[in-house]
């Protein structure tokens, strides 16, 4: 296997989570007796550019298809984050009714709706047809294709270059990262800006966030590496922010190399230095990770078995992809976790891939009054614990497994 960015031969294994089905491949009841395909879930680290990556075992067009059921608009805190971003970036760039905003991986219009409300022309690019249709129902123009140099060239030829290109939690999802970033360069106006948000590899390593590893995440990025990738395509990262979303993410700002109107922020060198001091450009940084996550696995299994012995009930909340990675790696099935509740009507009535745990509405928690609720999307712990605070009426407690096993009364 060779690095998807620099083509260097990969030899250092970062983590091996065994075999797992794709994390967003939820099943309906008719599929439970059918064969289910599992793929290796193993990451390597490139010793040349330090890109952490998975091989493309399942093609991206098989993941982001009409059955893809991740809708961004179901998280209140995420919508609040996006609204604040839109307010900020409009002022920062001076966007108005003559500007052009394009979001790559626009999902269900969760973010572009706020540009639309401000009367700023915008368009989404989203290959998953069902989420694209949800955005169209909000009146947002969406192109249902995968983004790369070919699509970017076509749009540029139609005089549709962008003043702002947005990509939230998408750069990790593209198998051909050079074609993707090359497309950004083609589609961006000469004085335009690209902003992208993605989970920071440093946070993943330091906070044991192995459950954010799944087949649709092809790359896991440090600032050092993403800066090198953009530089290879004549795009300069002139600013960066560390933000709390998804357990710790980066928001990068990019421009064309010859755009002198945007000076490079001191935050760029500061974060590069921070990563170097952490050891992220050395192979030793990545070596202890497997042992750390195995400890999390053992602790969670022990907790669930102990509760079963004591005849205590544990339910899950949040049928998130990260939860599916966690449960499948730990080998947890419905004998230890009888159901997972979720707010998304698109997931309710389905079954988690691999372990076949049923997904229910929140009403099941009220009905069965479990002693513990295992919050699977730990990055939304505050939002979910507030939403489910009524479990305290029967002395229910919340549990999270990442970065380590923690039990909370509220």
C-alpha positions in Angstrom: 0.0 0.0 0.0 1.3 3.5 -0.9 0.5 6.8 0.6 -2.5 8.5 -1.0 -0.8 11.8 -0.9 3.0 11.4 -1.5 3.0 7.8 -2.9 5.5 6.7 -0.3 5.4 2.9 0.6 3.6 2.4 3.9 5.1 0.1 6.5 4.1 1.4 9.9 0.8 0.2 11.3 -1.0 2.8 13.4 -4.0 0.8 14.7 -5.8 -2.4 13.8 -9.5 -2.6 14.7 -10.1 -6.0 13.0 -12.9 -6.4 10.5 -16.0 -4.3 10.5 -18.9 -3.4 8.3 -19.1 0.2 7.1 -20.3 2.2 10.0 -23.3 3.9 8.3 -24.6 0.8 6.6 -27.7 0.4 8.8 -29.9 -2.6 8.1 -33.6 -3.1 7.8 -35.3 -6.1 9.3 -35.3 -8.0 6.0 -31.5 -7.8 5.8 -30.8 -9.3 9.2 -30.8 -12.9 7.8 -28.6 -11.9 4.8 -24.8 -12.1 4.6 -23.1 -8.9 5.7 -19.8 -7.8 4.3 -17.0 -6.9 6.7 -13.9 -5.0 5.7 -10.5 -4.6 7.4 -10.3 -1.5 9.6 -6.6 -0.9 9.8 -4.7 2.4 9.6 -1.1 3.1 8.5 1.0 6.2 9.1 3.3 7.5 6.3 6.8 8.2 7.6 7.4 10.7 4.8 4.4 13.1 5.0 2.8 11.7 8.3 -0.6 11.2 6.8 -2.5 8.5 8.7 -4.8 6.6 6.3 -6.8 3.5 5.6 -6.8 1.6 2.3 -9.9 2.0 0.2 -11.6 -1.3 0.9 -15.1 -0.1 0.1 -15.4 2.5 -2.8 -16.7 5.9 -1.9 -19.5 5.7 -4.4 -20.7 2.6 -2.5 -20.8 4.5 0.8 -22.2 7.9 -0.2 -25.2 6.6 -2.2 -29.0 6.8 -1.9 -28.9 4.7 1.3 -26.6 7.1 3.1 -28.5 8.2 6.2 -26.3 10.7 8.0 -28.2 14.0 8.2 -26.3 16.9 9.8 -29.3 18.8 10.9 -30.2 16.5 13.8 -27.6 18.0 16.1 -28.7 21.3 17.7 -25.2 22.2 18.8 -23.8 21.6 15.3 -26.5 23.9 13.8 -25.6 26.5 16.4 -21.9 26.1 15.4 -22.7 26.5 11.7 -24.9 29.6 12.2 -22.1 31.3 14.2 -19.6 30.4 11.4 -21.8 32.0 8.7 -22.2 35.2 10.8 -18.4 35.3 11.3 -17.3 34.5 7.7 -19.7 36.9 6.1 -18.2 39.7 8.1 -14.6 38.5 7.8 -14.8 38.3 3.9 -17.4 41.0 3.3 -19.7 38.6 1.5 -22.9 40.0 -0.1 -25.5 39.4 -2.8 -22.8 39.5 -5.5 -20.7 36.8 -3.9 -20.7 33.1 -4.7 -20.4 30.5 -1.9 -20.0 26.8 -2.7 -20.0 24.0 -0.1 -18.5 20.7 -0.9 -20.3 17.8 1.0 -23.3 20.1 1.7 -25.4 17.2 3.2 -28.9 18.3 3.9 -28.3 22.0 3.7 -27.5 22.3 7.4 -25.1 25.2 6.7 -26.1 26.7 3.4 -29.5 27.5 4.7 -28.0 30.3 6.8 -26.3 31.9 3.7 -29.6 31.5 1.9 -31.4 33.4 4.8 -28.8 36.2 4.3 -29.6 36.4 0.5 -26.0 35.3 -0.4 -25.9 33.1 -3.5 -24.8 29.6 -2.6 -24.7 26.1 -4.0 -24.0 22.7 -2.6 -22.1 19.7 -4.0 -23.3 16.5 -2.4 -23.0 13.0 -3.9 -25.5 11.3 -1.6 -28.8 11.8 -3.4 -31.1 11.5 -0.4 -29.4 14.2 1.7 -29.0 16.3 -1.4 -32.8 16.1 -1.9 -33.3 17.3 1.7 -31.3 20.4 0.8 -33.2 20.9 -2.4 -36.4 20.9 -0.3 -35.0 24.0 1.5 -34.6 25.7 -1.9 -30.8 25.2 -2.1 -29.2 24.3 -5.5 -27.2 21.1 -5.2 -25.1 19.2 -7.7 -25.1 15.4 -6.9 -21.6 14.5 -7.9 -18.3 13.7 -6.3 -16.0 16.8 -6.2 -12.7 16.8 -7.9 -10.7 18.5 -10.7 -13.2 17.4 -13.4 -16.3 18.9 -11.8 -14.3 22.0 -10.7 -13.1 22.6 -14.3 -16.7 22.3 -15.6 -18.0 24.8 -13.0 -15.0 27.2 -13.7 -15.8 27.0 -17.4 -19.4 28.0 -16.6 -18.0 31.1 -14.8 -19.1 29.7 -11.4 -15.9 30.1 -9.5 -16.3 30.8 -5.8 -15.4 33.6 -3.4 -15.7 31.1 -0.6 -15.5 27.3 -0.7 -16.5 25.5 2.4 -15.8 21.9 3.3 -16.8 20.6 6.8 -15.7 17.1 7.7 -15.2 16.1 4.1 -11.5 16.1 3.4 -11.1 13.0 5.5 -13.8 11.3 3.3 -12.1 11.5 -0.1 -9.9 8.6 -1.4 -8.1 10.8 -4.0 -7.0 13.7 -1.8 -4.8 15.2 -4.5 -7.7 15.3 -7.0 -9.9 16.9 -4.3 -7.5 19.7 -3.3 -6.6 20.2 -7.0 -10.3 20.8 -7.6 -10.4 23.5 -4.8 -7.6 25.4 -6.6 -9.4 25.3 -9.9 -12.8 26.4 -8.5 -11.5 29.2 -6.2 -11.5 32.8 -7.5 -8.1 34.6 -7.5 -8.9 36.3 -4.2 -11.2 33.7 -2.8 -10.9 31.7 0.4 -11.3 28.0 1.3 -12.3 27.1 4.8 -12.3 23.5 5.9 -13.0 21.8 9.2 -11.8 18.3 10.1 -11.0 16.4 13.3 -7.4 17.0 14.4 -5.2 13.9 14.5 -3.5 15.2 17.7 -6.9 15.1 19.5 -7.6 11.6 18.2 -4.3 10.3 19.5 -4.2 12.1 22.8 -7.9 11.6 23.7 -8.1 7.9 22.5 -10.7 8.8 19.9 -10.4 5.5 18.0 -14.1 5.3 17.4 -13.8 8.1 14.9 -12.0 5.6 12.7 -14.3 4.1 10.0 -14.2 3.1 6.4 -15.6 6.4 5.0 -12.8 8.3 6.7 -9.8 7.6 4.4 -7.4 10.2 6.0 -6.6 11.4 9.5 -4.9 14.8 9.4 -2.4 16.8 11.3 -2.0 20.5 10.5 1.5 19.7 9.2 0.2 17.2 6.7 -2.8 19.1 5.5 -0.5 22.2 5.0 1.8 20.1 2.8 -1.1 18.7 0.7 -2.5 22.2 0.0 1.0 23.6 -0.7 1.5 20.8 -3.3 -1.5 22.4 -5.2 -0.3 26.0 -4.8 -2.7 26.8 -2.0 -1.4 28.4 1.2 -2.9 28.0 4.6 -2.8 31.5 5.9 -4.8 30.9 9.2 -6.0 28.1 11.4 -8.2 27.8 14.5 -8.5 25.0 17.0 -12.2 24.5 17.6 -14.1 22.0 20.0 -16.4 20.3 17.5 -16.1 16.5 17.0 -13.8 16.2 20.0 -11.3 18.7 18.8 -11.1 20.0 15.2 -9.1 22.4 13.1 -10.6 25.1 10.9 -8.1 26.0 8.2 -8.2 29.0 5.9 -6.5 28.7 2.4 -5.8 31.1 -0.5 -3.9 31.0 -3.7 -0.2 31.3 -3.3 0.0 34.5 -5.3 -2.8 36.2 -3.3 -0.9 38.7 -1.2 -4.0 40.4 0.2 -4.2 37.9 3.1 -1.1 37.7 5.4 -0.2 34.5 7.1 -1.4 34.5 10.7 1.0 33.8 13.6 -1.3 30.9 14.5 0.1 28.9 11.6 3.6 28.7 13.0 2.3 28.3 16.5 0.3 25.2 15.7 3.1 23.7 13.5 5.5 24.2 16.5 2.9 22.6 18.8 2.7 19.5 16.6 6.5 19.2 16.4 6.9 19.4 20.2 4.2 16.8 20.6 6.3 14.4 18.5 3.8 14.1 15.6 6.7 14.0 13.0 8.2 10.9 14.7 7.1 7.3 14.4 7.2 6.8 18.2 4.2 9.2 18.6 1.9 6.6 17.0 3.2 3.4 18.5 1.4 3.3 21.9 -2.1 3.9 20.5 -3.2 0.2 20.1 -2.5 -0.6 23.7 -4.5 2.5 24.9 -7.6 1.6 22.9 -7.4 -2.1 24.0 -7.7 -0.9 27.6 -10.8 1.1 26.7 -12.3 -2.0 25.1 -11.6 -4.2 28.1 -13.0 -1.6 30.5 -16.3 -1.1 28.6 -16.9 -4.8 28.2 -16.2 -5.4 31.9 -18.6 -2.6 32.9 -21.4 -4.0 30.7 -20.9 -7.6 32.0 -20.9 -6.3 35.6 -24.2 -4.5 35.1 -25.7 -7.6 33.6 -24.6 -9.7 36.5 -26.2 -7.2 38.9 -29.4 -7.2 36.7 -28.9 -3.6 35.8 -30.2 -2.3 32.5 -28.0 -0.3 30.1 -29.3 1.4 26.9 -27.4 3.3 24.3 -28.1 6.7 22.9 -27.0 8.1 19.5 -26.7 5.7 16.6 -23.6 7.5 15.4 -20.9 6.0 13.1 -18.4 6.4 16.0 -20.6 4.3 18.2 -20.8 1.5 15.6 -17.0 1.4 15.4 -16.8 1.2 19.2 -19.4 -1.5 19.6 -18.1 -3.7 16.7 -14.5 -3.5 17.9 -15.6 -4.4 21.4 -17.9 -7.2 20.1 -20.9 -5.8 22.0 -24.3 -7.2 21.0 -27.8 -6.8 22.2 -27.4 -9.2 25.1 -25.3 -6.4 26.7 -26.9 -3.4 25.0 -30.5 -4.2 24.1 -31.2 -1.0 22.1 -29.9 2.3 21.0 -32.1 5.4 20.8 -31.7 8.1 18.2 -33.4 11.3 17.3 -33.2 10.6 13.5 -36.3 9.1 12.0 -34.1 7.8 9.2 -32.4 5.5 11.7 -35.3 4.5 13.9 -36.6 1.1 13.0 -33.3 0.0 11.6 -30.5 -2.1 13.0 -26.8 -1.2 13.7 -24.4 -2.9 11.2 -22.5 -5.9 12.5 -24.1 -6.3 15.9 -27.7 -5.9 14.8 -28.7 -3.8 17.8 -32.1 -2.2 17.1 -32.4 1.6 16.8 -35.4 3.1 18.5 -36.9 6.4 19.3 -36.1 8.2 22.6 -39.5 7.0 23.9 -37.9 3.6 24.6 -35.7 5.2 27.3 -38.7 6.7 29.0 -40.5 3.4 28.8 -37.8 1.0 30.0 -36.1 3.5 32.5 -32.5 2.0 32.1 -30.1 2.3 35.0 -27.4 3.6 32.6 -27.5 5.4 29.3 -24.3 4.8 27.2 -23.8 8.0 25.2 -22.1 6.8 22.0 -21.5 10.3 20.3 -19.4 11.5 23.3 -18.7 14.7 21.5 -22.4 15.6 22.1 -22.3 14.5 25.7 -23.5 17.9 27.1 -26.3 18.3 24.6 -27.5 14.7 25.1 -27.3 14.6 28.9 -29.3 17.8 29.0 -31.9 16.4 26.6 -32.2 13.2 28.7 -31.8 14.8 32.1 -35.2 13.2 33.1 -33.4 9.8 33.7 -32.4 11.3 37.1 -36.0 10.7 38.2 -35.2 7.0 38.5 -31.6 7.5 39.5 -30.3 6.8 36.0 -26.7 7.7 35.1 -24.8 8.5 31.9 -21.8 6.6 30.7 -19.1 7.5 28.1 -16.3 5.2 27.0 -14.0 7.8 25.4 -11.4 9.0 26.3 -11.9 6.5 29.2 -14.8 5.0 31.0 -16.7 7.7 32.9 -20.0 7.5 34.8 -22.0 10.7 35.4 -25.1 11.4 37.4 -26.1 14.2 35.0 
